[in-house]
Amino acid sequence: MQFIHNIITMLKVIYQSKLSSTKWIRKNNTLPKDLIILGNGPSLNDELEELKRLAQSHHMMAVNMFAIGNLFQSLKPSYYFLLDGAFFNFSKEVFEDHSKHPNLKFKPDFEQVQKQINETWRTLFDSSWGIHLVIPQLYEHTYIVQEAKKRGLSVMVYNYTVLKGSKGLLSWFYNRGLGLPQSQNVMNAAIAIAGLIGPRKLYLVGFDHTFHLSIKVDEGNQLWNVSSHFYTDKKPLEQRLLNPLTKKSVTLKETFYNLYKVHRSYEVVRELVSSRGISIYNATKGGFVDAFERKLLSEVIND
């Protein structure tokens, strides 16, 4: 089976990855000594003062919709990491009016998501410091990325070709920026790319992963969940957990299997990044990510 995965991975790299997308790995001469990756968990609200102090001496990487929260302007992250195609697959018309997204014909509740995506991009465009926008090469030529370049954002492109197979093969392709291990969420991929940026130490903040604590099963065996982020002002609504392809309710078994894959991916990424001589510390207050050594933010400040 591993031999088959090796063959499939090599073919995927040949046909999907671009060697030109990895130039920044070799040419980056201003590598940060330390890098803090900012997750969007609600625990960030409990770390405000420490994070503001750290922002004066540490580079930071934000993800997804971090820009619409109240910490973006004060922390001024140097890197902004995106993975999901929803941040790229829309037209100028949709950017100017989120209610015109064609998906709304099938998913009316997507309107709020697109509104937040548009707000994220506008905030990035209005930033006054140098931000490196880190995106999959698949979306390099989309309307919104071209607009970002016009607005003066520096764009770093990476290959999100999913790598499977032997450790040696996976490591060889990863170290050359030709692909990443399977990423179940944006944080898995962000850590992997941060490892290629090449800091001495990586610190993870806002990695709460408390999703499972708010799962409910109703009388009809339908699963519901309330997810929260640090930037959410309004009380989040309960949402039914659906399979994105079939639109049918997922089972508890499927949900926990997906959570297993998230945490397994952290272990794989830890091995790859650590092999590059980079230390990774989970500096989240609380949370459920146990794949990395823990450190308090107060220790990071004095590190």
N, C-alpha and C positions, 0 to 999 in steps of 0.2 A: 504493500500500500504506500509506504514512504517513497519507494522508487517511482510510483505513478505520480505522486504529488510533486516530486522533483522535476519530472518531465513536464507536467502541466505548468509548474511555476516558471520553468525556463522558457516555455513557449509564450506564456503571458508576458514575461519581461521583454521578450523579443518584439512582440506585436503591440504592447501597450505602453511600455516605459520609454522615456526619452532621455538619452545621456546628456543632452544639452540642458535639461532641467536641473542637473546636479552641480552645475558650475559653481554656484554660491558656496557649496560645501568646501571646495578646494580653495576658493578665492577669498573667503571671509577672514580678513586679517584683524578684525576688531572683535574678537570673541569675548563675550562677557565671562568674567571669572565665576559668577554665580547667577543663576536665573530662577526666578520664582514663577511658577505656573499658577494662574488664578482660575480656579474652578468657579462655578456660579452657585455653589451651595449657600444656603442661608447663614451658615456659620461665619461667612465673611463679615456680616454685620457686627459680630462680636470681636472682630480683630482690627477695627478701624485705625486706632491710634498706632498699633504696632506696624501695620501695613504702610501707613503714611511715613513713619520713620524709616522703614526699609526702602521705600521708594526713592529716598535721597541717595542711596548707595548701591542699590541692586537693580538690574534689568528685570523686567516683568513681561510675561506673555499672557494675554487674555484670549478668551475663546467665545465663540457664538455671539450671544446678545449682551455681553458684558458692557458694551459701550452705552447702552441705554440706562444703565444704573448710575447711582450717585458717586461711584468710586472712580469712574473713568478719568475725569478731569483732574482729580487729585493724585492718582497713582501714575498716570501717563505711561501706560505699558509700551515698551519698545517694539514688541512683536504682537501681532493679532492673527490668531490661527483659526481657519475655517476648514470644514470638511464636507458638510452636508450640501448636496446639490440645490436645496431650496434657497440657499443664499445667492445662487447664481443664475438659476434657470427662469429668468423672467425678462420682459422687454422694458424699453424706456417708458412705454405707456403705463405699465404696471408700477414702475418706480415712481412715476408722477401721481398715480392714483391706485392705491393698493386694492381697491374694490373691483378693479378690472382684470384681476388674475383669472385666467380661464378655469383654473382648478375649483373656483368657487361654485361652479355649476354642479359639481359633484361633492364638494366638501365646504359647505357654507361656513363652518367654524374655522377654516383656514384663513379667513379674512384678518383676524386678529394677529395671527402668526406673520402674515405678509406685512401687516402694518408695522410690527416690531422689527422685521427684517429691513424694511425701508428706513426706519428710524435709526437702526444700527449703522447702515451705510452713510446716511446723512451726517451722523455724528462723527464717523471716521473721516469723512470729507472735510469737516470743519475743524479737525484737530490741528493744533498749531505746533506740534513737535514731530520729529521724525519717526514715523511708524513703518515697520516692515510688515506688509500684508503677506501672510503665508497661506498659499492656496494650492489645491490639486491642479496639476497641469491640464487636466481634462477641461477645466473651466477658464483657462487663461485668456481665451478669445471671446468670452461672453461680453455682453453689453456693459454690465456693471463693473467688470474688471478693467475694461478699456476706459471707462469713466474714471475709475480710481487712478489709473495712470495719468490721465489728463489733469487730475486734481493734485498730482505730485506725490502720491503714495508710492513707496518703494515696494515692488512685488517680488516675493520669493516663491518660486514654484517647486512643488515636490511631486513625486510619482506615488500615487496611491494604487499601486498594483499589489494585490493581496498575495503574500508569500506563504507558502506551505511546503513542508518537506523536512529534510534533515537539518539539524542545527547549523552545520557547516555551510550549507548552501544558503540558508536563510540569512546567516550572518554576513556572508560574502556579498549578497545582493543589497542587504540593508546598509552596510557600511559605505556602499557606493551610491546610495540614494536611489536605487532602482526599484524599490518597493518597500512595503511595510507589512508586518504581521497583521493578521485579521484584527480589525479594530471594531469593537462593538459599540463604542461611543467616542465622542470627540476627544475625551481626555486620554484614552489609550493612544491615539494617533499623535496628540500634542506632545506627550512625553517622548515618543519615538523620534519625532522631528526635532524636539529640543535637544535630544542626544546628538543629533547630527550637527546642530549649531555649535556644539562643543564646549559648554561651560565646564568648570571644575566640579560644581555642585548644583543639583536641581532640588528645589523645594516646592512641595505641593500644598497649596492652600485652597480651602473651599471645596475639598473633595469629600463631601458629606456622604453621598450614596445611601441615603435613608429611604430610598424608594419603597423598599419592602415593608417598612413600618406603617405605611398608609394604605396598603392593599386591603380591600374589602371584598367579600363574596356575598352577593345578595341571595334572596330566596330562589331565584332562577339559575343559580350557579354562574352568574355574570360577574366578572371581575371589574372593580372600580379602583381608581387611584387619585390621590391629590398630590401633585408635584409642586414644589416651591423652589424659588430662586431668590437670591439676595436682592435682586432688582424689582421683585414683584411687590407693588404697593397694595393692589387689591387682593382680597381674599381669593385664593385660587378655587376654581370650581372642580367638583368631582367629575372625572371623565372615565367612560367605559374603556377598558383595554381591548383594542381590536387588532387583529392581524392586518398589517398595512396592505397585503396583497388580496386576501380573501374578504376582508371587511367583517369577518366573523369574530366573535368573542374568543379571546385566548384562554387557555386553561392555566390553572395554577402551576402545573407541571412545566408548561412551556415558559411561563414567566420566570420561574426559578432557574430553568435551564439557561435562559438568556442571561440572567444575572451571573450564573456560573461562568459563562463565556466572557463576560466583562472582566471578572476578577482573574480568570485564567489568562486573559490577554495582558493584564498588569504584570503577571509573573513572567510571561514571555518577553515583554518589553523591558522589564527590569534586567533580565539576563543580557539582552542585547546592548542596552545602554551601559550597564556596569562593565561589560567587556571592553568598552572604550575608555575605561579609567574614570568614569563619572560616578559620583556618589548621589543617590536619590534619597531624600528624606520627606516623609509625610508630616507636614507641619500644620495639618488641619486640627482644629479643636474638636475632638470627638470624631464622629464619622466611622465608616465601616470598611475602609480600605486597609487591609492588613498585610499587603504584599511588600511594604517598604518600612524601613526603620523609622521610628517616630522621633520628632524633635519639636519642642515648643518654639513659638515664634520669638519668645524672649531669648532663647538660645541661639536662634538664627541671627538676631541683632548683634550678639556678642561673639559670633563665630568668626 
